[in-house]
Amino acid sequence: MIQSFLSSWPLFYQSYLTGWLISLLLSIIGVLVVARDQIFIGAAVSQASTLGIAFIMWASAVFHLERFPWFQSDVFFSAMAVIFSILAASITGRGGETGKESHEAITGWVFLISASLSILIVSHSPHGLEEIHRLLSSSIIGATTSDIWSFSLLTLLTVFLILLFYRKILLFTLDPSMASAIGMKMKIWSLATSAWLGLAVGLSIRASGMLYTFGCLVLPALVAKNLCREVRHMFFVAPVVAILVGITGFVLANSYDYPPGQMTVTLFCILLVLVWIFRRMGNKGV
């Protein structure tokens, strides 16, 4: 099994490294999402990213923009995915501030409108539907060296920012009222975290698809939440879980000829169930 995986390394190392870096990056950001009980925001933002790609395909067909090469480039597609992700994260992050609608209501609306429109606007384009289905089903194969560098830099920057603002991030996550009382500008913090979430998800979904992106965002953090007593420990446990399960998932997928994204997410889910059982048994023992 290991030998077979090593034999495939020269052909697929870019996809392997990109997948692991995405898992590592999203698991760190996912701690904030899970700690704030806003898990469904990840699904909504991921779906909005898909809508951004569908929108640019629709605009290209309607306004005959095929003559502009840059309009069809991967960079532009990724930029649109990021823009729509950031917009969705900002909208869902502000949900409930007015007291008229809850976070869940706004998040649900963003998810549903993005899911329906992303299919409707490309429904008459076979190529568009194929691309949307690819994003929804997840496919890491095809990653490039630029993806490796991009996610490496984004991961390092994420770790640096968390270390730099560690105490403030914990306070913003766990006790917003206290954070506001000591002078933290909550709207700016909310906008910044939403923008970073949108950036990470937007880039990830273009490279790995919605299923893998959403799975890596919430599942490692959920496992860590059930293993740790404090949020600060989750920042260490979640990335370790993400890397270990990610490597295992890719090795098994290569050995048994399964899609790596789906295999990894399945392993995350199985691990989470085992952790739930372990925790439940531990509580009964106490």
C-alpha positions in Angstrom: 0.0 0.0 0.0 2.7 2.5 1.0 4.9 1.4 -1.9 2.1 1.9 -4.3 1.5 5.4 -3.0 5.2 6.3 -3.2 5.2 5.0 -6.8 2.4 7.4 -7.7 4.2 10.4 -6.0 6.1 11.7 -9.1 2.8 11.9 -11.1 0.5 13.2 -8.4 2.7 14.9 -5.8 1.2 18.3 -6.7 -2.3 17.1 -5.9 -1.2 15.4 -2.7 0.6 18.4 -1.3 -2.2 20.8 -2.3 -4.8 18.6 -0.7 -2.8 18.3 2.5 -2.1 22.1 2.6 -5.8 22.8 2.1 -6.7 20.5 4.9 -4.1 22.1 7.2 -5.2 25.6 6.3 -8.9 25.0 6.7 -8.6 23.0 9.9 -7.0 26.1 11.6 -9.6 28.5 10.3 -12.3 25.9 11.1 -11.5 26.2 14.8 -12.9 29.7 14.8 -16.0 28.6 12.9 -16.7 25.6 15.2 -15.9 27.5 18.4 -18.5 30.2 17.4 -21.1 27.5 16.5 -21.3 28.7 13.0 -20.6 25.5 11.2 -23.2 25.9 8.5 -21.5 29.1 7.4 -18.8 27.0 5.9 -21.3 25.3 3.6 -22.9 28.6 2.7 -19.6 30.2 1.8 -18.5 27.1 -0.2 -21.7 27.2 -2.2 -21.4 30.9 -2.8 -17.9 30.3 -4.2 -19.5 27.9 -6.7 -22.0 30.5 -7.6 -19.2 32.9 -8.4 -17.7 30.5 -10.9 -21.1 29.7 -12.4 -21.8 33.5 -12.7 -18.6 34.1 -14.7 -19.4 31.2 -17.0 -22.9 32.6 -17.6 -21.5 36.1 -18.3 -19.0 34.7 -20.7 -21.7 33.0 -22.7 -24.2 35.8 -22.7 -21.8 38.7 -23.4 -19.5 36.6 -25.7 -16.4 37.3 -23.6 -14.6 34.3 -25.0 -12.5 36.7 -27.1 -10.8 37.9 -23.9 -8.3 35.2 -22.9 -7.8 36.6 -19.4 -11.6 36.2 -18.8 -11.3 32.4 -19.2 -8.1 32.1 -17.1 -7.9 30.0 -13.9 -6.7 33.2 -12.1 -9.9 35.1 -13.0 -12.1 32.1 -12.1 -10.4 31.8 -8.7 -10.7 35.5 -8.1 -14.5 35.4 -8.7 -14.8 32.4 -6.4 -12.9 34.4 -3.7 -15.0 37.5 -4.2 -18.3 35.6 -3.9 -17.0 33.7 -0.9 -16.0 36.9 0.9 -19.3 38.5 0.2 -21.1 35.4 1.5 -18.9 35.3 4.6 -19.5 39.0 5.3 -23.3 38.6 4.9 -23.5 35.5 7.1 -21.1 37.1 9.6 -23.4 40.1 10.0 -26.5 38.0 10.3 -28.4 38.6 13.5 -26.8 42.0 14.3 -30.1 43.8 13.7 -32.1 41.4 15.7 -34.6 40.8 12.9 -33.0 37.7 11.5 -30.9 35.0 13.1 -27.5 33.9 11.9 -29.1 30.6 10.9 -31.7 32.3 8.8 -29.2 34.4 6.9 -26.8 31.5 6.4 -29.6 29.3 5.2 -30.7 31.9 2.7 -27.2 32.4 1.3 -26.7 28.6 0.9 -30.0 28.0 -0.8 -29.9 31.0 -3.2 -26.3 30.1 -4.1 -27.1 26.4 -4.6 -30.1 27.1 -6.8 -28.7 29.9 -8.9 -25.4 28.2 -9.6 -27.3 25.4 -11.4 -29.9 27.6 -13.0 -27.6 30.0 -14.7 -25.5 27.3 -16.3 -28.3 24.8 -16.9 -28.2 25.3 -20.7 -24.4 25.0 -20.9 -23.1 21.4 -20.9 -19.6 22.6 -20.1 -20.9 24.9 -17.3 -22.9 22.1 -15.7 -19.9 19.8 -15.9 -17.8 22.3 -14.1 -20.3 22.9 -11.4 -20.8 19.2 -10.8 -17.0 18.8 -10.6 -16.9 21.4 -7.9 -19.7 19.9 -6.0 -18.3 16.4 -6.2 -14.7 17.4 -5.3 -11.6 16.7 -7.4 -8.1 17.4 -6.2 -6.5 15.9 -9.2 -5.1 18.6 -11.5 -3.5 20.8 -8.9 -0.4 22.7 -10.0 2.8 24.0 -8.4 1.3 27.4 -8.1 -1.4 25.9 -5.9 1.3 24.5 -3.6 2.9 27.8 -3.2 -0.3 29.7 -2.8 -1.6 27.5 0.0 1.8 27.3 1.6 1.9 31.1 1.9 -1.7 31.3 3.0 -1.2 28.7 5.7 2.0 30.4 7.0 0.3 33.7 7.0 -2.7 32.3 8.9 -0.5 30.8 11.5 1.4 34.0 11.9 -1.7 36.1 12.3 -3.1 33.7 14.9 0.1 33.8 16.9 0.2 37.6 16.6 -3.4 38.2 17.7 -3.8 35.0 19.7 -5.4 36.5 22.9 -7.7 38.9 20.9 -8.8 36.1 18.6 -9.7 33.9 21.6 -11.6 36.8 23.3 -13.4 37.6 20.0 -14.4 34.0 19.6 -15.4 33.1 23.1 -16.6 36.3 24.7 -17.7 39.0 22.2 -19.3 41.1 24.9 -16.0 41.3 26.9 -14.1 42.0 23.7 -16.3 44.9 22.9 -16.1 46.2 26.5 -12.3 46.4 26.4 -12.4 48.4 23.2 -12.1 45.8 20.4 -13.8 47.0 17.2 -16.1 44.0 16.8 -17.4 45.0 13.3 -13.9 45.2 12.0 -12.9 41.9 13.6 -16.0 40.3 12.2 -15.3 41.7 8.7 -11.7 40.6 8.9 -12.4 37.0 9.9 -15.2 36.8 7.4 -12.9 38.0 4.6 -10.1 35.5 5.6 -12.7 32.7 5.7 -13.9 33.7 2.3 -10.4 33.9 0.9 -9.4 30.5 2.1 -12.7 28.8 1.0 -12.8 30.5 -2.3 -9.3 29.4 -3.3 -9.7 25.9 -1.8 -13.0 25.1 -3.6 -11.5 26.0 -7.0 -8.7 23.5 -6.3 -10.4 20.7 -4.5 -14.2 21.1 -4.8 -17.0 21.9 -2.3 -17.1 18.5 -0.4 -13.5 18.4 0.5 -13.4 22.1 1.3 -16.3 22.0 3.6 -15.2 18.7 5.2 -11.7 20.0 6.0 -13.1 23.2 7.4 -15.4 21.7 10.0 -14.6 18.1 10.6 -11.1 18.3 12.1 -12.2 21.2 14.3 -15.2 19.1 15.5 -12.9 16.2 16.3 -10.7 18.6 18.2 -13.6 20.2 20.0 -14.6 16.8 21.4 -11.0 16.0 22.4 -10.1 19.3 24.0 -11.3 21.1 27.0 -10.2 24.5 25.8 -10.4 26.3 22.5 -6.7 27.2 22.6 -5.8 23.5 22.5 -8.0 23.0 19.4 -5.6 25.1 17.4 -3.0 22.4 17.9 -5.2 19.3 17.7 -7.3 20.2 14.6 -4.2 20.6 12.3 -2.7 17.4 13.6 -5.9 15.5 12.9 -6.2 17.1 9.5 -2.7 16.1 8.4 -2.9 12.5 9.8 -6.3 11.8 8.3 -5.4 13.6 5.1 -2.3 11.4 4.5 -4.2 8.2 5.5 -7.1 9.1 3.2 -4.8 9.8 0.2 -2.8 6.6 0.7 -6.0 4.5 0.9 -7.6 6.2 -2.1 -4.5 5.5 -4.2 -4.3 1.9 -3.1 -8.0 1.1 -3.7 -8.6 3.5 -6.6 -11.1 5.8 -4.9 -11.4 9.6 -5.1 -9.1 11.1 -2.5 -11.4 13.9 -1.4 -14.3 11.6 -0.7 -12.1 9.1 1.0 -10.6 11.7 3.3 -13.9 13.2 4.3 -15.3 9.8 5.0 -12.4 9.1 7.3 -13.0 12.4 9.1 -16.6 11.4 9.6 -15.7 8.0 10.9 -13.2 9.5 13.3 -15.7 12.0 14.6 -18.2 9.2 15.3 -15.5 7.3 17.2 -14.7 10.4 19.2 -18.3 10.9 20.0 -18.6 7.3 21.2 -15.4 7.6 23.3 -16.6 10.8 24.9 -20.0 9.3 25.6 -18.5 6.3 27.2 -16.2 8.5 29.2 -19.1 10.6 30.5 -20.9 7.4 31.6 -17.8 6.2 33.4 -17.7 9.4 35.3 
